[in-house]
Amino acid sequence: MKWLMTVVAVLALVAPAQAQLAVPNEAGITYGHVHLNVSDIEVHKKLWVEWFGGEVVEKGPLTAVRLPNFLIALTEREPTGPMQGSVLDHFGFKVRNTTEFVQRWRDAGMEVGPEFIGSEGMPNAYVMAPDGVWVELQEDPSLHVPIAGYHIHFFTPEYEELLDWYTDVFGLRIRPRGRIQTTTDVPGMNMSFGAGSVDEPVGTRGRALDHIGFEVDDLEAFCEKLAEMGIEFDVEYREIDSIQLKIAFLTDPAGTYIELTEGYDAY
């Protein structure tokens, strides 16, 4: 019985850590969240919990689903369009068995997109969540959790310039992801960049994926640094007591709406 109590205690310590943000880099930055506009928030809460192993977190008016390395924040608002066609085409997860996941998704009557061998030589597939949320799955049998956030993918004709902007602003390094040469990593998430098939993708604001977010240790100082670089803010640095967050918003050169936060690592 004593050994069983010890195992339970260890699991109690380990399990919550699997659904926290990644450790920040030397600049104090980690990946924070994606924020979705959804027509039915209860449908999405159920989907991200039951299919992706998330945990619902609610603070004041904010509803989010906590997953390993990032959060999915939800606003109940009819999106102006799906993710595809905007500059941020999709976001992706690693799963232990892509075929098994896709078959269960299909059996549940939900839309499945192309199935293929991905850039890293593993089985990949796309699945469509409600409201046009486009999700890529990549198989990784060695995954230490059943599913984990992996990458976000920008599609724009000026993808190389956009990659350079992110590396400059957030102090990141370009590194390949399999056959894709134009990617960079921020703790918790790979950011990949490609041309895509849309000549003029639109900005993200109002779409199914409204914005992405980065968590910053000292947000006020970081915003001051960006201002010195000539970065203009859509929403200046401020503190929101009702959700226990410090925030600021800006837009990248291709139209991706970005939230900077300090406090999500406590969710």
N, C-alpha and C positions, 0 to 999 in steps of 0.2 A: 504493500500500500504506500510505503514511504517513497519508493521509486516513482510510482504513478503521480503522487502529489508534486514531486520534483519536475517531472515532464510537463505537467499541466502548468506549473509556474513558469517554466522556460517558454512554453508556447504563448502564454499570456504576455510575456515580454517581447517576443519576436513578432507576433502577428501584427500589432499596430504599426511597427516600423516598416512593414511591407507597403503601407499605404500612405507614406509621408513623402514630401518633396525630397529631391536628391540633395546631396551635400553641395553647397555653393562652391563656385570656383574661387580663385585667388582674388578676383574682383568683387566677390560677394554676390554673384548672380547665379541663379538657377532657373530652370523652366518652371512656370507657375501653373498655367491653365489654358484651356480653350473655353470660350463663352458662346453658347448656342442660343439662338432664338427658336423657340419650339411652340407649336400650336397647342400642345397638351403636355403640361409639365409632369403630370402623374405618369403618363405613358413613358416618358423619357427616364424618370426616376426608376421605374420598374425595369426598363431595358438595361440601363447601365449597371444596375445592381445584379440582376439575374443573369445577364449574359457576360458581363465584363468584371464581375466580382467587386463592384464598387460599394461604397458606404455613403449614405446620404448625410450631409452636414448642412445645418440651417442656422444662420446667425442673422437676426433682424430680418430684413427683406430679402436676403441673399440665400439662394438654394444652390448647393453644389454637391457633386458626387466625388468622393475621394478615391483615387486609384493609385497604384504604385507610381511614383515619380511626378504626378501632376493631378490636377483637378479638372472636372468638367462642370462649369457653372451654367446655370439654366435660367433663362428669362422666358416667361410665357407671353410670347408675342409672335404673331404670324410672320414668318420670314418673307422677305421680298423675293427670294429665289433660293435655289439649292446651293450647295457648296461648289459643285462643278459650274464652270463659267466665271467664277471669281478667281482672284489671284491665288488664294489658298484653296487648292483643289481638294485635298483630302488630308486626313491624319491617320496614323497607322499604329497597330499593336503587334507585338509578338505573341504567338500562341504555341502551345506544345504540339498540337496536331491540327493543321489547317483543314484537311479533308473532313475530319470529324466535326469541327466547328461549323463549317459551311453546310454540311449535310443536315445538322440540327437546325440551322438557320432556315434552310430551304424547306425542311419538314414543317416548320412553324409558319410557313406561308409568306416569308419575307423575301425581298429581292436579293438575288445574288448576281454579281457582275462577273467579269472575266476571271478565270483561274489560270495561273501560269507559273513558270519558274522565274523568280525574281532576280534582281541585280546581284544578290549575294548567293545565288545558286540553290535557293530553297523554295518549296512550294508556297506560292502567294495566292491571294484571292481578294476580290473586293466584295463588300456587302453594303447594302443601302439601308440605313436606319430611317425612321420616320422624319419627315420634313426635308428630305434631300441631304441628309448627313452621310457623306461618302467616307467609308472606312476601309483601309487596306489591312489585311492580315498577312503576317509572315511567319512561317513555321520555324520554331527553335525548340527541338526536343530537350535541350539542356536547361531550359528556363526553370529558375528556382521557384517561381510562382506560376499559377495556371495561365495568367495573361498579364502583360505589362505594356504601358505606352512606349512607343518606339520612335516614331518620326512624324513630322509635318512636312507637307510637300507643296512648294510654291510653283506655279506655272505662269510664266510671263515671257514674252520675247526678249526682254532685257534681263534675263535671269542671272547672268554673270555680274552685271552691275548691281543687281539687288543683293546677291551674295556678298559682294564687296562692302555694300552699305552695312549689312548686319555684322560682318567681322569688324568693321571700323567702329561702329557705335557700341557694340557689346564686348569688344576686345577678344574675339574668337579666332580660331585658326581653321583654314580650309583643309579638309581631309576627305579622301574618297570613302564612299560606302559601296563596296562591291564594284560594279561597273560604273557607278555614278561618281564622276569626279568632282562635281560641284555641290559639295555638302560641307556642313560644319556642325560641330557639336556644342550644345550648351548643356550643363549637367542635367540629366534626366530626359533629354530629348535630342535626336538628330534632326537637323533642319536641311532638307534637300531642295534643290532648285533646278528647274528645267524649263524648256520652251513651251511644252504643252501643245495643244491643238487649237486653241482659241487665239485669234489674232489680237483681240483687244479685251482681255479679261477685265472684269469690273472690280471695284474695291469690295472689301468684305462687309463693311458696315451695313447692317440691316438684313444681310443674308442669313442662311441657316447657321453658318459659323460667323458670328458678328466680329469677334476679335480674339487675339491670342494674348497671353500674358507672361511676363517675366517677373520673378520675385527677386528683390534687391535688398541686401542687408541694410544699407543706409540710403534710403530712397531720396531723401532731401538733398544729400550731397551729390548723388548720381545725377539728379535732375539739374543741379547747378552746373555740373560738368557738361551735360548735353547742351545746355543753353550756351555755354562758352564755345561749343563746337558749331553753333548756329542752328541747332535743332529747334524747330518750333513745336509747341505743345498745343493740342486740341483742348486739353483740360490741364491746367497747371497743378503742381503738387498741392495736395490737401489731405487732411485727415478726416475719415468718416467713422465717427464713434459707433454708429448703429451696427456696423459690420466689423468693427475693430480692425480696420485696414487704413493704411496710408496709400494713396493712389495718384497716378498721373496718366494721361493718355496722349499718344502721338500717332501719326500715320506714316508708314514707310513710303518710299518713292513710287511703289507700284499700287498703293491703295489698301494695304493691310492695316487695319486698325489695331493698335497695340496698347495694352494696359500694363503699366508698371505698378507693382504692388510691394508693400512691406507688411507682412502679417499673415499671409496665407500659410506659411510654414507652421503656424500654430493651429491650423484647422484640423 
